[in-house]
């Protein structure tokens, strides 16, 4: 075998699907035994493929993936997949259990039509300023987490402590870090050259920024009434396949195989409850200030191309929280509560998020908060939506709206460091309300420049992105 196509080859998926079965309560004991007897490997811990190619296992892999998909899960009542069923369980629904209506955050009303555009001469509309801060915050938080993505928690702590940067307060650096420690815990090989303090020169490309760009294109092209099929069309038109990972790459492959949504999310996709849809949710929240339910419904239509259940709930949770924060009147705690209100309350994600919030509220030391989260949720893959949503909520709660503390806490907690830093920075940026209120040590190195492979956006400034996003937020 001369080519390994990561995240999609059947023999690399079985181990992940067996793990997913254990998490969602399916009894896969007999199927797991067949896999082990044949010499099938466990799920890779960090990479998208097993260390040794096993093309001899492909036929068995295909059979087992089909059999695993047919097993029932006992969690279906608590973790529905259709939007009406989700609405029927979520605490924020209308009386009577139907689909939620417009819910405005207390103290915020939509501005009159005449005020939706720019402010006065020489002024920027307050929402546009908040969106500018959110874009900058998302970029800074993502960039902070990039060099330590995939590293275990103890390695992140050791590298930062060696540089005199623990608790984390600024960019990672290898200055002052002993060579032996760097050899034992190497930085993320794709990111170190552009994301360590000594190397930062603008915002490098990252999927955590590519997807907000794509969703900005989605709204420009199809409007707020886009369908999941429209998301698929946009991906095929504008998203390079090599820039997709995990569930998104599987969904992309499924599209090319002629499989249509929503089956794209479930066919041979063991990553369907991972974090990918959550990192795509920001634009849905940013463009619905004060309407968390509409934001969540929009995020659902996007997420359903590649995710299901907790993978979708993560996107809805973030979109609703951001929509609430975008009003400029809600604090971080009300924003997180609005996020929880749109997801099934007995789902694993909702339970984990509540645990993260409560632990952060009652534990003064954030390292202890993180240790408790890892003890409770460390059995999940480090890219799964459940532990990462819990960590995100804990970091934002503990930081109490402070921008620097929010992104540093999210990244210092490990797991999917760049994604958690990005979403924490997005929400904390909205709460800050204006780009000038973000510390210059975070925004200056970005140089108002974003690199991306998404067509027409390479090199764009965050001020320009804020203007484009604002146009979609106020579009009738």
VEXBAVEX-899271 format. One record per residue: residue in three letters; x, y, z of N, C-alpha, C in turn. Coordinates in steps of 0.1 Angstrom, whole numbers, plus 5000, padded with zeros to 4 digits. Layout:
BEGIN
alaXYZXYZXYZ...
This chain:
BEGIN
unk500949885000500050005000500950125000unk500750214990501650334989500950454994unk499650454996498950575000498050545012unk498250625023497250615034496350735034unk495150715032494150825032493550825046unk493950915054493650915068492150945070unk491550895081490150915086489150845077unk489450775067488350725058488550575055unk489750515056489950375052489350285062unk488450185058487650115067488450045079unk489649995076490349925086490850025097unk490850155094491250255104489950305112unk488850265108487550315114486950215124unk487250085123486549995131486850015146unk488150035149488550065163487750185169unk487650285161486850405166485450375167unk484850295158483450265159483150175171unk484050085174483950005186483950095199unk484750195199484850285210483550365211unk483050415199481750485199480650395204unk480650265200479550175205479650165220unk480750155226480950145241480350275247unk480550395241480050515246478550535245unk477950485234476550505233475750385237unk476350285244475650175250475250055241unk475850055229475549935220476349815225unk475849695225476549575229477249525216unk478549555216479349515204480449405208unk480149335219481049235224481549135214unk480549075207480848975197481649025186unk481249145181481949205170483349245173unk483549295186484849335190485749215191unk485249105195486048975196486448935182unk485548945172485948905158487148995154unk487049125157488149215153489449185159unk489449155172490649125179491248995175unk490348895172490848765168491548775154unk491048865146491648885133492948975133unk493249015145494449105147494249245144unk492949295145492649425142493149525153unk493649635149494249735159493149805167unk493549855178492649955185492650085178unk491750175182491650305176492950375178unk493450445168494650525170494350635180unk495250665188495050765199495050905195unk495850945185495951085180495851095165unk496351005158496451015143495150965137unk495150985123493950945116494050805110unk495150745112495350605107496150525117unk496050395117496850305126498250315121unk499250285130500650295126501050195115unk500450085114500849985103499649965094unk499849975081498749955071498249805072unk496949785072496349655072495349635062unk495649645049494649635038494049495038unk494749395044494149265045492949255053unk492649355062491549365070490349435064unk490449485052489449575047488049505045unk488049385040486749315038486049295052unk486849245061486249225075485849365080unk486649465078486249595084484949645078unk484749625065483449675059482249595065unk482449465067481449385073481149425087unk482149455095481949485109481349625110unk481749725102481149855102479649845099unk479249765090477849745086477049685098unk477649585105477049515116476949615128unk477949695130477949785141476849895139unk476649935127475650035124474249985127unk474049855127472749795129472349775143unk473349795152473049765166472249885172unk471249855180470449965187471250025199unk470950155201471550215213470450245223unk470650225236469550255246469450405249unk470350485243470350625246469450715238unk468850645228468050725218466950815225unk466250765235465250855241465750985247unk467050975252467651095258468451175249unk468751115237469651175227469051165213unk467951235211467251235198468151305188unk467751275175468551325164467851425155unk466451415155465751505146465551635154unk465451745146465251875153463951885161unk462751845156461551845164461751765177unk462451645176462551565188463551635198unk464551705193465451785202464651895209unk463851965201463052075206462052025217unk461551905215460551845225461251815238unk462551795239463251765251463951885257unk464251985249465152095254464352185264unk464952235274464252315284463852455279unk464452495268464052625263462952635253unk462252525251461152515241459952595246unk459052625237457752685240456952595249unk456052655257455052575264454352485254unk454152365258453552265249454452175241unk455752215242456752125237457052125222unk456452225215456752235201458052305198unk458252335185459452405181459552535188unk460652585192460752705200460452825191unk459852925197459653055190460853145193unk460653265189461753365191461853395206unk463053385211463253405225464353515226unk463953625231464953745233465553735247unk466753775247467453785260466853895268unk466653875281466053985289466954105289unk466454225287467154345286467754385272unk467454305262467854335249466754325239unk466554425231465654425220466354455207unk465854395196466454425183466354575180unk467454635175467454775172466454805161unk465954935160465054965150465754955136unk464954935126465554905113466555015109unk466255145112467155255108468455245115unk468555165126469855165133470655045130unk470154955121470854835118472154845111unk472254955104473554975096474655035104unk475455115098476555175105476055275116unk476955305125476655415135476755545128unk476955655136477055785130478355805122unk478555915117479855945109481055915118unk481955835113483155805120482955705131unk481755645132481455545143481255405136unk481455305144481155165140479955115148unk479055055141477954995148478354905160unk477754915171478154825183478254685180unk477254625172477354485169478554455160unk478854545150479954515142481254515150unk481354605160482554605169482654475177unk481454435182481554305189481954185180unk481454195168481854085158483354095155unk483854215154485354225152486054165163unk485654195176486354135187486153985187unk485053935183484853785183485753725173unk485853775161486853725151488253725156unk488653835162490053845168490153745179unk489153735187489253635199489353495194unk488553465184488553325179489953295173unk490553385166491853365160492953355171unk492953445181493953445191493853315200unk492653275203492453155211492953035204unk492553025191493052915183494552905182unk495153025179496653035177497352995190unk496753035202497352995214497452845216unk496352775212496352635214497052545203unk497352605192497952525181499152455184unk500152505191501452435192501352315201unk500252305210500152195219499052105216unk498452125204497352035200497851885199unk497151795205497451655205498351615217unk498951715224499851675235498951645247unk499451545256498651515268498851635278unk497951635288497851745297499151765305unk499751655309501051675317502151735309unk502151705295503151765287502851915285unk501651955283501352095282501752175294unk501452115306501852185318503352185320unk504052085316505552075318506152185309unk505752195296506352285287506152425291unk504952455296504652595300505352635313unk505452535322506152565335507652595332unk508252515323509652525320509952665314unk508952725307509152855302508652965311unk508352935323507853035333506453085329unk505653005323504353055318503252965323unk503252935336502252865342501852925356unk500552945359499452935350499653015337unk499052955326499253015313498753155312unk499553245307499153385306499553445292unk500353375284500753435271501053315262unk501553345250501853245240502853145245unk502753025240503852925242505152965235unk506252925241507552945236508452835239unk509452815231510452715235511652775240unk511652905241512752975248512852935263unk513952895267514152855280513752715284unk513152645274512652505277513852405274unk514152325284515252225282515152145270unk516152115262516052035250515451895253unk515851835264515351705267513751705269unk513251815274511751825276511151845262unk511751925253511251945240511251815232unk512351735234512451605227511351505232unk511051515245510051425251508651465247unk508451595245507051635242507151745231unk507351695219507551785207506251865205unk506451985200505252065196504552005185unk503352045182502551995171503452025158unk503751925150504751945140504152045129unk502852045127502352135116502252275121unk502252295134501852435139503052505145unk504052445150505052515158505752625150unk505852605137506552705129505852835127unk504552835131503752955129503052995141unk503152925153502252955164503052965177unk504352945178505052975190505353125190unk505553185202505653325203506753385194unk507853315192508953365184508653355169unk507553285165507353255151506053325146unk505253375154503953425150504053545140unk503453535129503453645119502153645112unk501053695118499753685113499153555117unk497853545114497153415117497253315106unk497853205109498053095099496753025097unk496752945086495552875083495252765094unk493952745096493452645106492052615103unk491652495104490252455102489252535111unk489752565123488852645132488552785127unk489252835117488952965111488352935097unk488752825090488252795077486752785077unk486252715087484752685087483952805090unk484352905099483553025099483553105086unk484753095079484753155065483753095056unk483752955056482752885048481352915051unk481052935064479652955068479253105065unk480253195064479953325059479653315045unk480353245037480053215023478653155022unk478353065031477052995030475953095031unk475953185041474953285042474853375031unk476053415026476053505014475353445002unk475653315000475153244988473753194989unk473353145001472053075002471153145012unk471653235020470753305030470453215042unk469753275051469453205064468653075063unk467953065052467052945050467852835042unk469152835043469952735036469452595042unk469752495033469452355037470752285039unk470752165045471952085047472552045033unk471652025023472152005010472952125004unk472552245008473352365004474652365011unk474752325023476052315030476952215022unk476352105018477152005010477652064997unk476752134990477152194977478252294979unk478252374990479252464993480652394995unk480552295003481852215006482452164993unk481652104984482152054972482652164963unk482052284964482552394955483752464961unk483852474974484852564980485852504990unk485552384995486452335005487352225000unk488652245000489552134995489452015004unk489351894998489151775006490251755016unk491451795012492551775021492551865033unk491651965034491552045046490452005055unk489951885052488851825061489551715070unk488951695081489451595090488251525097unk488551405103487551335111486151325104unk485151365111483751355106483551425093unk484151545091484051615079484551545067unk485751475069486351405058485451285054unk484851215064484051105061482751155053unk482151265058481051315051481351355037unk482551415035482951455022483151335013unk483751225018483851105011482451045007unk481551055017480251005014479551075003unk479651205003479151284992479651244978unk480951224978481551184965481151044961unk480750964971480250824968478750834964unk478150954964476750964960475750944971unk476250944984475350944995474951084999unk473651095001473051235004472851255019unk472751385023472451415037471051365040unk470751325052471651325064472451195065unk472351095056473050975057474550995056unk474951115051476451145051477051145065unk476151175075476651185088476851055095unk476150945090476150825098476850705091unk476950715077477550605070479050595073unk479450485080480850465083481550585088unk480850645098481450775104481450755119unk482550705124482650685138482950815146unk483150925138483551055144482351145145unk481151095143479951175142479551255155unk480151215166479951285178481151365183unk482151385174483351455178483051615176unk484151685177483951835179483851915166unk483851845155483951915142482752015140unk481551975143480352065141480452175150unk480852155162480952265172481852375167unk482952345161483852455156483352525144unk482252475138481552545127480452635131unk480152645144478952705148478952855150unk480152915150480253055154479353155146unk479453145133478753235124477253225127unk476753105130475353095132474953165145unk475753175155475453255167475653395165unk476753435158477153575156476053655148unk475353585139474453645131472953645136unk472853595148471453585154471453645168unk471953775170472053825183470653835190unk470553775201469253775209468353665205unk468653585196467753475191468453345192unk468753285204469553165205468853045198unk467553045198466852925191467052925176unk466953045170467253045156468653015153unk469553055161471053025159471252875160unk470552815170470752675172470152595161unk469052635156468352565144469252575132unk469852685130470752705119471952615120unk472552615132473652525135473352375133unk472052345136471652205134471752165119unk471252255111471152225096472552205091unk473552285096474952275092475552145097unk475352125110475952005117475451875111unk474251865107473651745103474251685090unk475051755083475851705072476851595076unk477451615088478551535092478451475106unk477451525114477351475128475951435132unk475851375144474551345149474651345164unk473551345171473451345186474351445192unk475251405201476051495209476951585200unk477351535188478151615179477351735174unk476051715172475151815168474851905180unk474551845192474251925203475352025206unk476651985204477752075207477652205198unk477252185186477152295177475952385181unk474852325185473652405189473952485202unk474652415211475052475224475852605222unk476852595213477752705211477052815203unk476252785193475552885185474652965194unk473852895203472952965212473653055222unk474753005227475553085237476053205231unk476653195218477153305211476053405207unk474953355203473853445200473453535212unk473453475224473153545236474253645239unk475453605238476553695241476653815231unk476153785219476253895209475354015211unk474353995221473554115224474254225230unk475354195237476054305244475454325258unk474454255262473754275275473854155284unk474254035279474253915287475753885292unk475853835304477153795308477453655304unk478653595308479053465303478153355309unk477653375321476853275327475453265321unk474853375318473553375310473753315296unk474953345290475153295277475253145277unk475953085287476152945288474752875291unk473952945299472652895303471752885290unk471852985282471052985269471552875260unk472852845260473352735252472752605257unk472752585270472252455276470752445273unk470052555272468552545271468052495257unk468952485248468552435234468952285232unk469552225241470052085239469251995249unk469151865245468451765254469051765268unk468351785278468951795292469551675297unk469151555292469651425297470751375288unk471051445278472151405269473451405276unk474451325271475751315277476451455277unk476151525266476851655265476251755275unk474951765277474351855287474851815301unk474851685304475251645317476751685320unk477551665310478951705311479151855312unk478451935304478552075305478152125319unk477052075324476652115338477652075348unk478251965346479351925355480552015354unk480952055342482052155341481752285347unk480452335345480152465351480152455366unk479552355371479452345386480852325392unk481652245386483052225391483752355391unk483652435380484352565379483852665390unk482552655392481952755402482352725416unk482652605419482952565433484352535436unk485252545426486652515428487552625424unk488252695434489052815431490152785422unk490852675423492052645415491652585401unk491952645390491552585377492252455374unk493452445378494152315375493352195382unk492852225394492052125400490752095393unk490152205387488952185379489252095367unk490352115360490752035349491051895353unk491751875364491951735368490651655371unk489651725376488451655379487651625366unk487751715356487151695343487851575336unk489151565337489851455330489551325337unk489451325351489151205358487751155354unk486751245352485451205349485151175334unk485851245325485551235311486751195302unk487851155309489051115301488850985293unk487850915295487650795287487250825272unk486750945270486450985256487651015248unk487551005235488651055226488851205229unk490151245227490451385230489751485221unk489151435209488451525200486951515201unk486451435210485051415212484351545217unk483151565213482451685217482151695232unk481851575238481451585252482451635261unk483651585262484651635272485051785268unk485151815255485651945251484552045254unk483252015253482252115256482252135271unk482452035279482552055294483752135298unk484852115291486052195294485852345290unk485252365278484952495274484052575283unk482952505288482052575297482752605310unk483552505315484252525328485252645327unk486052655316486952765314486252895313unk485152905306484453035305483853075318unk483352975326482753005339483753055348unk484952985349485953015358486553155355unk486653185343487253315339486253435341unk485053405342483953505345484053615336unk484253585323484153695312485453755309unk486553735317487853795313488453725301unk488853805291489253745279490553665280unk491553715286492853645287492653515295unk491953525306491753405314490953305307unk489953345299489053255292489953165282unk490753235273491453155263492553075270unk493153125280494253055287493752935294unk492552955301492052835308491552725298unk490952765287490452665277491652585271unk492752655268493852585262494652505273unk494752555285495552485295494852365300unk493552345296492852225300493152105291unk493852115281494252005272493051965262unk493051845258492151785248492351875235unk491251915229491351985216491752135218unk492952155221493452285226493052405217unk493352395204493152505195491652525193unk490852425192489352445190488752505203unk489152455214488552515227489052655229unk490252685226490752825227490052915217unk489752865205489052945195487652985200unk486852885204485452905208485452995221unk486352965230486353055242486753195238unk487653215229487953355225486853425217unk486053345210484953405203483953455213unk483553375222482553425232483053535241unk484353515245484853625254485153755246unk485353745233485553865225484153935224unk483153865222481753925222481553995235unk481853935246481653995259482454115261unk483654115256484554235256483854355249unk483254325237482454425231483154505220unk484454515220485154595211486654545210unk487154555198488554505196489554575205unk489354705208490254775216490354735230unk489354655234489254605248490054465249unk490554415238491254295239492754325241unk493454255250494854295252495754285239unk496554385237497354395225498354275223unk498754215234499654095233498953985225unk497653985225496953875217496553925203unk496254045201495754095188496854145179unk497954205185499054255177499654165168unk500054045173500753945165499953895153unk498653905154497753865143497953955131unk498354075133498654165122497454185112unk496254165118495054185109495154105096unk495553985097495753905085495553755087unk494653695079494353555081494753485068unk495453375070495753285059494753175058unk494353145046493353035044493352985030unk492952865028492752805015491352825010unk490452885018489052905013489153025003unk488652994991488753094980488253234984unk489053334979488753474980488953534994unk489353455004489553505017491053515022unk491953455014493353445019493853595021unk494453615032495053745035494053855040unk492753815042491753915046492053955060unk491554085063491654135077490454105085unk490654095098489554065107488554185107unk488954305105487954415104487054395092unk487654345081486854315069485854205072unk486354105078485453985082484254035091unk484554125100483554175109482454245101unk482954325091481954395082481054305074unk481654195069480954105061479954025070unk480353995082479553915091478354005096unk478654135098477654225102476554235091unk476954235079475954245068475054125069unk475554015072474653895073473753895085unk474253955096473553965109472354055107unk472454165099471354255098470554235085unk470954145077470154115065468754075069unk467654135063466254095066466053945064
